[in-house]
Amino acid sequence: MRVLLAFAAEAPVPVVLLLGAATGSGFALFDILWNTAMAERIPPHALSRASSYQWMGSLILLPVGFLAAGPAAEATSPETVIVVGAILTGTVLALGLIPHETRTMRRIERDGSHV
């Protein structure tokens, strides 16, 4: 989100690059934690199906956003679209932290017999 705001504010290139690297690192860490949580909590026979539904849910609205971005930028400005997108992104990510179970999730310890 911060990288989008920096980009919209026409921040210096090194600032945008630094924020972009931090954002990429954050996404990589999230991906590791997400895949670990799924592998620990979803039975092996259902993991592929659950993963495909998760990806479909994550990507299904991207084309709608891509189609809306152009006309929205024409009606306002590209910077406005980027700022609104960053705010919406931050809001949706924050909503994921509302459930107590999300904030207190811990690793599931296994005895190793299932390997």
Backbone as a ProteinNet text record, in pm:
[ID]
protein_1_A
[PRIMARY]
MRVLLAFAAEAPVPVVLLLGAATGSGFALFDILWNTAMAERIPPHALSRASSYQWMGSLILLPVGFLAAGPAAEATSPETVIVVGAILTGTVLALGLIPHETRTMRRIERDGSHV
[TERTIARY]
82	0	87.9	191.8	278.3	350.1	386.8	455.4	360.9	233.2	137.5	122	114.6	102.3	227.5	345.1	470.1	475.1	430	428.2	332.1	214.5	115.7	165.2	243.6	296.1	422.4	460.9	581.1	705.2	717.4	834.6	959.2	1076.4	1200.5	1211	1273.4	1284.8	1344.7	1452.2	1504.9	1402.9	1318.5	1215.6	1114.5	1070.4	974.3	1036.2	1162.3	1229.3	1242.7	1279.2	1291.7	1157.2	1052.8	919.4	870.4	905.7	869.9	938	1064.4	1136.7	1076.8	1040.9	978.7	843	766.6	636.5	653	747.2	772.8	816	899.9	942.2	823.8	737.9	618.6	526.5	507.4	424	486	616.4	683.5	667.1	685.6	667.2	523.3	427.4	286.3	258	312.8	289	340.5	456	511.4	420.1	380.2	294.5	157.8	101.9	-28.2	-23	76.5	87.3	116.2	192.7	217.5	89.3	12.9	-113.5	-210	-216.9	-306.6	-261.9	-132.5	-82.3	-103.9	-98.1	-117.7	-264.4	-354.4	-494	-588.6	-546.3	-633.5	-582	-670.8	-626.9	-559.9	-457	-382.5	-469.9	-573.7	-658.1	-742.2	-756.9	-837.7	-754.4	-624.6	-539.5	-538	-530.2	-527	-655.9	-768.5	-897.3	-911.6	-875.2	-884.8	-793.2	-673.6	-579.2	-633	-695.1	-748.6	-864.9	-951.7	-1061	-1005.8	-901.7	-841.4	-784.4	-715	-658.7	-767.4	-872.3	-982.7	-1044.2	-1066.5	-1122.9	-1031.4	-902.4	-806.3	-795.8	-814.2	-789.7	-915	-1031.1	-1152.5	-1191	-1162.1	-1201.8	-1094	-977.1	-872.3	-915.9	-977.5	-1019.4	-1117.9	-1206.3	-1300.9	-1224.9	-1126.6	-1045.9	-968	-912.9	-839.6	-932.2	-1053.2	-1148.3	-1195.3	-1206.7	-1256.1	-1147.4	-1021.2	-912.7	-900.4	-912.6	-898.1	-1004.3	-1133	-1236.6	-1229.9	-1194	-1181.8	-1069.2	-958.2	-846.7	-883.5	-961.8	-1007.5	-1101.4	-1187.2	-1284.3	-1219.6	-1113.4	-1046	-903.1	-811.9	-670.9	-606.8	-496.2	-428.6	-385.9	-342.8	-300	-415.7	-533.6	-651	-684	-677	-705.1	-605	-478.3	-376	-399.6	-429.8	-452.5	-576.5	-685.1	-806.7	-779.8	-706.2	-670.4	-586.8	-492.5	-410.2	-495	-588.4	-675.5	-765.9	-822.8	-906.9	-825.7	-704.2	-617.5	-588.3	-550.1	-522	-643.3	-759.7	-882.6	-914.7	-907.1	-936.9	-835.9	-708.1	-607.6	-633.6	-673	-702.8	-824.6	-922.9	-1040.6	-1003.3	-896.4	-851	-797.4	-765.9	-714.5	-824.4	-947.6	-1056.5	-1080.2	-1087.3	-1112.8	-1000.1	-1038.7	-941.4	-853.7	-913.3	-838.6	-724.7	-742.2	-637.5	-517.9	-545.8	-437.5	-366.4	-429.9	-370.5	-333.3	-331	-300.2	-159.2	-146.5	-17.9	6.4	132.2	167.7	101.8	69.8	16.8	134	164.4	274.5	225.6	305	271.2	380.6	345.7	442.3	534.1	508.4	594.3	552.5	448.8	406.8	331.3	282.5	206.3	294.2	423.4	514.3	545.2
-117	0	125.4	124.7	243	268.3	160.9	180.2	246.1	210.7	274.6	422.6	453.6	593.9	673	613.6	680.2	701.7	601.5	612.8	723.1	726.9	829.8	969.3	978.9	1109.2	1148.5	1067	1091.8	1105.3	1012.2	1008.3	977.2	1008.6	976	825.4	792.6	652.4	563.3	602.8	514.3	483	578.5	554.6	452.3	469.9	376.1	236.5	228	98.5	31.6	108.2	52.8	1.6	80.8	38	-81	-84.1	-197.8	-326.3	-315.2	-432.7	-478.6	-385	-420.6	-486.6	-434.6	-493.2	-634.2	-651.8	-785	-883.8	-839.5	-926.4	-962.9	-865.5	-892	-992.4	-978.5	-1074.5	-1213.6	-1223.3	-1353	-1419.6	-1343	-1397.7	-1440.3	-1357.7	-1394.6	-1523.8	-1539.6	-1660	-1784.1	-1772.9	-1886.4	-1921.2	-1819.1	-1843.4	-1897.6	-1843.7	-1888.9	-2034.8	-2068.7	-2206.6	-2304.3	-2261.7	-2346.7	-2370.8	-2264.9	-2278.6	-2369.4	-2354.1	-2440.9	-2586	-2609.9	-2747.3	-2812.6	-2734.1	-2789.2	-2814.6	-2736.9	-2740.7	-2809.6	-2830.5	-2893.4	-3034.3	-3132.5	-3270.4	-3281.2	-3363.9	-3375.5	-3404.6	-3485.7	-3519.6	-3401.1	-3296	-3180.1	-3054.8	-3063.6	-2945.1	-2883.6	-2965.4	-2913.8	-2838.3	-2895.6	-2831.1	-2701.9	-2704.1	-2583	-2473.9	-2511	-2414.5	-2353.7	-2435.1	-2381.5	-2287.2	-2318.8	-2227.2	-2097.4	-2107.5	-1987.7	-1898.7	-1957	-1877.9	-1815.6	-1892.4	-1838	-1718.5	-1731.6	-1621.6	-1500.4	-1524.2	-1414.5	-1339.3	-1409.4	-1349.6	-1314.2	-1354.1	-1342.7	-1198.1	-1105	-966.4	-881.5	-938.1	-860.6	-804.6	-883.5	-825.9	-710.3	-719.2	-610	-483.6	-497.5	-382.9	-324.3	-411.6	-363.8	-287.2	-338.9	-270.9	-138	-129.5	-7.1	99.3	58.9	154.6	260.4	220.9	316.5	425.9	387.9	490.7	574	512.2	587.2	689.6	651.4	744.8	857.3	826.2	930.3	1028.8	976.2	1061.6	1145.7	1093.2	1166.9	1194.4	1113.7	1120	987	951.6	827.1	824	938.3	943.7	912.5	963.5	936.1	787.7	724.9	581.8	503.1	540.7	470.8	489.5	611.9	638.1	562.8	568.3	496.2	346.3	296.2	154.2	116.7	201.6	174.4	174.3	268.3	273.9	150.9	112.3	-8.1	-132.6	-142.3	-255.5	-262.3	-150.2	-145.8	-181.2	-134.9	-165.1	-313.7	-372.8	-515.7	-599.2	-562.9	-635.9	-622.6	-505.1	-484.7	-565.8	-581.3	-661.6	-807	-853.7	-990.3	-1010.4	-902.3	-912.4	-905.3	-886	-875.9	-1006.2	-1122.1	-1244.9	-1274.4	-1304.3	-1335	-1453.4	-1551.9	-1671.6	-1637.4	-1534.3	-1493.2	-1436.9	-1355.6	-1290.1	-1384	-1493.6	-1582.2	-1718.7	-1732.4	-1862	-1907.1	-2032.8	-2092.4	-2215.9	-2257.3	-2378.6	-2500	-2597.6	-2724.7	-2821.3	-2868.8	-2964.3	-3105	-3174.3	-3312.1	-3404.2	-3529.3	-3624.6	-3682.6	-3655.5	-3703.9	-3836.9	-3900.6	-4032.2	-4026	-3910.8	-3898.4	-3882.7	-3868.1	-3845.6	-3974.6
0	0	0	82.6	89.3	-41.8	-110.8	-238.3	-338.6	-335.6	-425.2	-393.2	-264.2	-225.1	-262.2	-243.5	-281.9	-432.7	-506.7	-652.8	-697	-635.1	-669.8	-633.1	-525.9	-482.5	-558.1	-656.1	-736	-648.5	-553.6	-465.6	-548.9	-496.6	-569.2	-596.7	-707.2	-749.6	-641.6	-571.3	-467	-356.6	-324.1	-221.9	-272.9	-396.5	-454.4	-464.8	-504.9	-515.1	-378.7	-277.7	-142.6	-92.3	-109.6	-67.8	-149.5	-278.1	-361.6	-315.2	-278.4	-227.1	-94.7	-8.4	119.4	97	2.8	-28.3	-84.2	-174.1	-229.2	-122.1	-30.4	79.9	168.4	193.2	274.1	207.9	76.8	4.9	6.2	-8.5	-6	129.9	237	371.4	392.9	351.4	364.1	289.6	168.5	89.2	161.4	222.5	298.5	415.3	491.3	607.5	565.6	458.3	410.4	366.1	284.8	236.6	350.2	448.2	564.1	641.7	665.8	738.6	663.3	531.6	453.9	461.4	448.5	451.3	587.5	694.1	828.1	860.5	804.1	846.7	749	627	527.7	500.3	503.4	477.1	340	330.7	204.2	82.6	99.4	-16.1	-64.7	15.6	-21.6	-47.3	-27.2	-35.8	-175.7	-278.8	-415.4	-448.7	-412.4	-440.6	-361.7	-233.5	-150.5	-204.7	-247.4	-303.1	-432.2	-516.7	-642.5	-616.7	-520.6	-485.3	-427.3	-346.6	-288.1	-397.5	-493.7	-603.4	-688.7	-715.9	-794.8	-722.1	-592.3	-514.9	-512.2	-509.3	-503.8	-636.8	-745.7	-877.2	-955.3	-907.6	-987.8	-1020.2	-931.6	-955.4	-1023.3	-1048.3	-1114.8	-1250	-1338	-1467.1	-1450.6	-1351.6	-1327.4	-1288.4	-1201.2	-1161.5	-1278	-1362	-1479	-1575.1	-1592.8	-1681.6	-1623.3	-1492.6	-1428.5	-1414.7	-1410.5	-1384.9	-1493.8	-1618.2	-1727.6	-1724.6	-1726	-1719	-1590.1	-1479	-1353.7	-1362.7	-1424.9	-1441.5	-1537.6	-1639.6	-1732.9	-1663.4	-1575	-1506.1	-1396.6	-1335.3	-1227.1	-1269.3	-1219.5	-1259.3	-1223.3	-1289.6	-1253.4	-1107	-1055	-915	-821.1	-852	-768.8	-768.7	-885.2	-894.3	-810.6	-815.9	-738.4	-588.9	-546.6	-403.9	-355.2	-430.3	-390.3	-387.3	-485.3	-484.8	-364	-326.3	-208.1	-81.4	-72.2	45.4	51.6	-61.2	-63.5	-28.1	-79.7	-48.7	100.4	158.2	301.6	385.2	342.5	416.6	412.3	294.3	281.6	360.5	355.3	432.5	581.9	626	768.4	810.9	722.9	756.6	786.1	722.2	747.8	887.9	956.7	1093.2	1199.3	1157.7	1254.7	1330.9	1264.1	1340.1	1439.8	1562.5	1667.7	1627.7	1560.5	1519.6	1423.5	1343.8	1250.8	1326.4	1424.4	1498.8	1595.1	1634.8	1735	1677.7	1546	1484.2	1520.4	1555.2	1590.7	1504.8	1498.4	1424.6	1487	1404	1451.3	1456.7	1575.8	1592	1557.9	1480.5	1441.6	1492.1	1509.2	1562.6	1456.2	1329.6	1222.2	1166.4	1222.2	1175.2	1043.6	1004.9	880.9	757.4	775.8	663.1	593.4
[MASK]
+++++++++++++++++++++++++++++++++++++++++++++++++++++++++++++++++++++++++++++++++++++++++++++++++++++++++++++++++++

